[in-house]
Amino acid sequence: MGEIRAFIAIELPDEVKTNLSTLLGKLKPGHERTVKWVDPNSIHLTLKFLGNIPDSKIVDITQAVTNATQKIRPFSLSLQRLGTFPNLRSPKIAWVGIGGDVEVVTSIHRQIDRALVPLGFASEKRSFSPHLTLGRVRDKATNKERSDLGKAIESIKVKNPSPFSVDQVSLMQSTLTKSGAIYDQISIITLDKN
């Protein structure tokens, strides 16, 4: 019996990844040392991070997520604005906000969160803020570098919202390597198309 590092996510279509690549191309210059940027092909909308799980739980997790989403129909999301956590003055994470049917994705998050509690996963304490992580600010970044990054993020507008349809969620495996995380799809949970 092995363990895997897992999470539940909505994967993005290629058009959205191309748009994210364009946004990263505007953000990266001058901030290469400040931020560990995410490969646009790896960006996804995380619904719940599970951490290390025994691979024997994969079937139960997939079934719980299937039960939690069985009455949810496909819906649409889009890219909104750029932002940072916790704020623009001292950013730690650079992100793109999600627009569209946000109440649906928030409901899916809540239902999945509840469905996984009986399997031993703690309920999320933080409020869910749907976003796509573009990069994480390095610990060694100076206050000026952080401030400059915040100003750059504030100045860039998302010109193409890239609306996309969501008809499934995925249980994903994350393998950490020196060059970054590698993500593999373990199972697909299809939303109700009837």
C-alpha positions, 0 to 999 in steps of 0.5 A: 500500500502506497501513498500519493499527494492528491487534490480535487480540481477543475482542469482548464482547456488549452485556450485558457492556458494559452491566455494564462501564458500571455498574462504570465509573459506580461508579468514575468519580466523584472520579477523572475527572481522574486516569484516562482512562476507556475507553468501555465500547462499545470494551472488548474482550479483547486477545489480541495487539497487532500494532502498525502492519502493512502492509494487504497482511499482513491475509490472511496474519494472518487465515489464521495465526490461523485455523490457530492456532484451528481445533481450539478449540471455543467456550468461556465467560468471565465477569467477575471482580474489579477490579484494577490494574497494577502494584498498588493503591498506585500504579495505572497501569491499572484493569482487570476480571479474566476468569474462566471457561475462562481456560486456553482463552483462555490457550491461544488467546493462546499459539497465536496468538502462535506462529502469527504469529512466521513473519510477523515478529511478536515472541513475547510476553515478558510472561505473558498475564493476561486482563483488560479495561482500564477506564482508564489513570491519567494521568501527572500524577496525584499519589501521593494520587490514585493511592492513592485510586483503588486504594482505590476499586477495592479496595472495588468488587465485581463483583456480576454476572459476566456469563458469555458464550460465545466462538465467534470472535476478530477481527482489529481495526483501531485508529484513534487520534483526539483523542477516543480510539481507534476500533475496526473489525473487519477479519476474523472467525475462527470457532472450531470448532463441530463 
